[in-house]
């Protein structure tokens, strides 16, 4: 029987990383940590476990220390590190950040491996200093980092990574979304054979889930998702005022182009949805007035927001990760509002990408430990 690896799920959200790892059939979750009320409610509904724990608390750190597990997982916020202090190791240099708490947990419990997920901007954050401190800390804690380059300099080691080595995007894994994320994966040095060369992290996956964004758009959507003409006119005026700005302002209708791909969905609840508008003309909706809190008529161009369900598809929760015998079992508790659903999906991960990372980790751990229940050396 293949060995099952035990994992802890930090900054768990609604369990996207957990689900991706568990879907391989080789990982068992034994402890979770999340403090957002709505995420905890949804997580408990989906997995049956209450994840409410605060990674910053000493109580949780002691709980981890007393928990037998193999792999630490988590997507953590990108924060700048203070340049003050004596730089006497990570406890001085990263104090006050959530990465400090991750590092302390790793130092206390020494998992066999970990995977940390973050925004692509982490690589250039604070002119590369943030990534350098994170990588150096993990190296000094006793881990080999996959895809990270180490340069010996006169003032010590310098850490960096090429984008192609550790940044991955859902559209290479069967999901039409431009959500580039950094994946920092590490293995404890004492389990890695001397001279071992790590393969590159998975670059893509032939899943054939969706051909493009049009494949996941819902055919029938309630009128409440359509923009009012008043608001669309406001967006157009704003966009015209900023035409010279290449970044673009106002709104983006993502399915106007052939083979469309969604922009990154954001964890901002009500805002940010204008970057992923859909053009879906419904003659019956034209001219409808005062739908919900909207003032005036619905717009005449058929422009609407994506629905929470469509965002769920863009993250692999809906129509993929929770499928059982051809039936999609994913749902939120009835108490979770649409605004919270947008926020929870936007703050999560793309599960097909995570599954590939999990499969990569299994291959390495099986190599290092053997595939049996007892594994190789311990």
N, C-alpha and C positions, 0 to 999 in steps of 0.2 A: 504494500500500500504506500502511495506517495505521502511524503511528510507534509503535515499541515503546519503552517507558520502562524504564530499568534501576533496580532497587531494592536496598536493603540492609535486612535483617531483624534488628533488634536485640531482645534479650530474647525470642528466637524461640519458646521453648517447643516445642510440637510442630507449629509452622508454620501456625497458624490464620490469622494475618494474611497470611502469604505466599500461602497457598492461595486466600484470598478475592481477593487482587489478581491472582494468576496466572490464576484462572478467568475473568477478563474477556478474556483473550487479548491484553492490551495491556501486560503487565508481565513483565519477566524478572528473576529474582533472581540477583544476582551475588556477594553476601556475606552471611553470617549470623553471629549471635553468641548463644551460649547456654552456660551452665556446668553446669546440672543433668545428672547422669550419665544418668538415665533419659529425660529429654527429648531429650538428644543422641542416644541410642541409637534412640529412636523416630523422630526427625527424619531421621536417616541412612537408616533403613529405608524411610520414606515418600517421601523426595525424592532419595535417592542422594548427598546432600551432608553432610559432617561439619560441623556448625555450631559446634564447640567453639572459642569465642573469648571473651575476657573484655573487656567494654566499658570496664572500669576501667583496663586496661593501656595503657601508652604504645605498646607493640608493635602492639596492635589499632588504635589511633588512627592510627598511621603507615600501617597497611595500608589503612584507609579513605581516607586522604589520597591514596594512590597508586592508588585504584580509581576508575574512571570510572563514575559513576552519577548518576541524576536525582532519586530519591525516597528519603527515609529514613523507615522505619516502625518502630514499636515500642510495646509496652505495658510501662510501667515502674512500679515500686512507688511508693506514695505515702509520702513522707518529709517530716518537718518540717525547716525550714531554721533554721540558727542565727541568733539575733538579735545575736550578737557580731560584731566586725569593723568595718571602716571603710566598708562598703557601696560599695566601689569597683568596681561592676559584678558580673557573675555569678560570676566566679572567686573573689571574696571571699564573696559572699552565699550561694552554693549549694554551696560546697566540702564534700566529705564525703558528698554525696548522689549517687544514680545519675543524677538529672537534670543535675547538674554535668557528668557525662561525656557525656550527650547534647548538652548545649549546647556543650561543647568540640568535639565531633565536627562539629556543624553549623557552628560558627565556622571550623573548619579546612577543611571540604570544600564548604561553600556549596551544598547541594542545591537544585534548583529548587523542591521542595515537601517537606513532611513530614506524617505523621499520627501522633499519639501518643494512646494509649488508656489510660484509667485508671478507677478506681472513681468512682462518683457523688459520694462523700464528699469528693473532691478540692476541689470548689467551696467547701465550708464548712470544710475542714481548717485548723486554726490560725486560726479566725475569718476565713477568706478570704485570709490572708496568703500561704499556700502558692501558691494559684492566681495571686495578684497578682504574686508574684515570677517564677513560670514565664512568665506572659504578658508581663511587662515585659522579661524576658530575651530572649524570642523576638522581640519587637518591636525591641529594641535591636540584635539580631543581623541585622536587616534583613528581617523577614517580616511580611506581613499575615496576621492570624489571623481565620479565618471564624467569625462569630457572637460575637466578643468585643467588649465595649463598652469604650471608652477615655474617661475623664473627666479633663479638665484641672483640677487643683486648685492651691492656693497652694504646695503642697510637691511638685508634680510630677504626673505622670500616675497615675491609679488605674485598674486593670483589673478587669473583672468580666464575668460572662456569665449570662444567664437560663438556667434549666434547659432550657426548650424549644428553646433555640438550639443547645446542644451535647451534651445528654444523649439517648441513644437506647436503646431497650429491645427485646429480641428478639421479643416478642409482636406488635409492629407490623410485623415482617419475616417472618412465617410460622412462627415458632418459639414454642411456648407456655412461655416462661420469663420471670420478672421479673428480668432481669439488667441493671439500668440502668448504663450506662457513659458516661463523658465522652470525647468525641472532639475533640482539639485539632488542627485542620488549618491549615497555614500555607503561603503561597506567597511566594517571594522578591520583594521590592518592585520590583526593577528589571525583572521580567517582567510585572508587572500593569499594564495600561493605566491611564493617569491618569483618575481619576473612576470607575473600574470598581466596580460594586456587586455583591458576591457574593450569589448565591442562598442560601437557607437549606439547610443540610445535609439529606439525605433524611430524611423523617419516617416512612416506612414503605415497604412493598413488597408487592405482590399476588403472592405465590408459591404460596399454597394448598398448602403442604407438609403441615401438620397443622391440623385444625379446632380441636383442643384437646389437652390432655395424654393423654386416652384413646386418641387416634389413634396415639401412639408407644409405648404400653405393650406389652411382649412378652406373647404369649399363654401361653407355657410358660416358667416360670422354675424353676430348681433350688431344692430345699428350703433350701439353705444361705443363701439371701437372706431367709428368713423369721425374724422375731424369736422368741426363746424367750419362753415365758409369764413366766418369772422376770424377764427384762429388761423386758418390756412392763409388768409390774406395777410395777417400779421407776420407769419413766418416768411412769406414771400417778400414783404417789405424789408424785413430784417436781412434776408439773404441778399437782396439787391444792394443794400447799403454796404455789404461786406464782400462784394464781388472780387475785389483785388486781393483778398486774403485767400491763399491757396488751400488753407485748411478747410475752408467752407463753413458757412453758418446757415442757420435756418432749418433745413431739413434735408433728408436724403431718402428718395424713393428707391429702395434697393432692387426691386424686380423690374425696373425699366430697361435694364440691359440684358443681353443674352447670357445664359448660364449664370444667373445671379448668385452671389454669396453674401450672407448677412455680415454687417459690421459687428464688432464685439458688443454683446449685450452687457449692460452695466448694472451694478448693484446699488442703484440710486432710487429704486421704487418708482415714483411718479415721473421723475425727470429722465432725460436721456433716450426716451423711446423714439424721439424724432429722427434719430440716426438710422432707424430701421423701419421706415414707413413702407407700406404695401399699397400698390395701385390695384384695386379689385372693384371694378365698376358694378354696382347693383342698382339697376334702374328704379326698383321699388323704394330705394332709400333716398333718392334725390328729392330734396325739398322737404324731407321730414324735419319738424321743428322741435326745439327744446327737449332733446333726448337727454335724459339724466340731468346733469348740471350744465350741459352745453347751452349757450345762448345762440339763438337764431337757427338757421337751417343748416343741415349737413352739407358738406362741400359737394360741388357738382363734378369733381374730377375722380371720384371713387377712391380717395386716399384715406387710408386707415392705419391705426397702430397694429402691430402684431399682437396676438393674444398671448396670455400667459402659457397656454398649451403649446403654442408655436415656439415660445422661448424654451419650454420644457423639451421640445424636440431638438432644439439647437444645442442643448446640453446632454442629450442622450438619455434623459430620464423617461420622457414620454416616447412610446413607440419603439423602445429599444431595451433598456437595462432591466425593466420590470416585466418583460414579456414572459408569459407562461402558457404553453400550448397554444400559441397564436393569439392570446388575449393579453391586452395591456393592463397590468394590475396597478399602475402608478396612479395615485391620487393624493391630494392634500386633505387634511382634516377640514370639515365644513366651516370651521371657525376662521380659517385663514383667508383674508380678503385678497382681491385681485392685486392691490397695491403691494401687499406683502409677498404674494407669489412672484411678481416681477422681481422684487428685491432678493428673494431667496434663490431664485434661478440665476440671477445676475451675479450673485455672490458665490455661486457654486463652481463646479468644474465640469469639463466635457468628459463624460464617462468613457466613451470609446478610447480616448487618448490615455486615460488612467489605466484602463485594462491592459493596454500595450505596455505601459510602464511596469505594471504588476507582472506580466508575463516575462519581461526582461529580468526583473528581480528574481523571479522563481528560477529561471535558467541559471543565474549566477549562484544563488544559494544552493541549488541542487548540485552544481559543480563543486562548490566548496565543502558541502556537508554530506553529499550522497543523497539518494532519493528515499532511502528507507525511513521507517518511523524513528529510529534512533540516530539516523544520519551518520556522518563520518566523525571526525574529531569534534570535540565540544569546546 
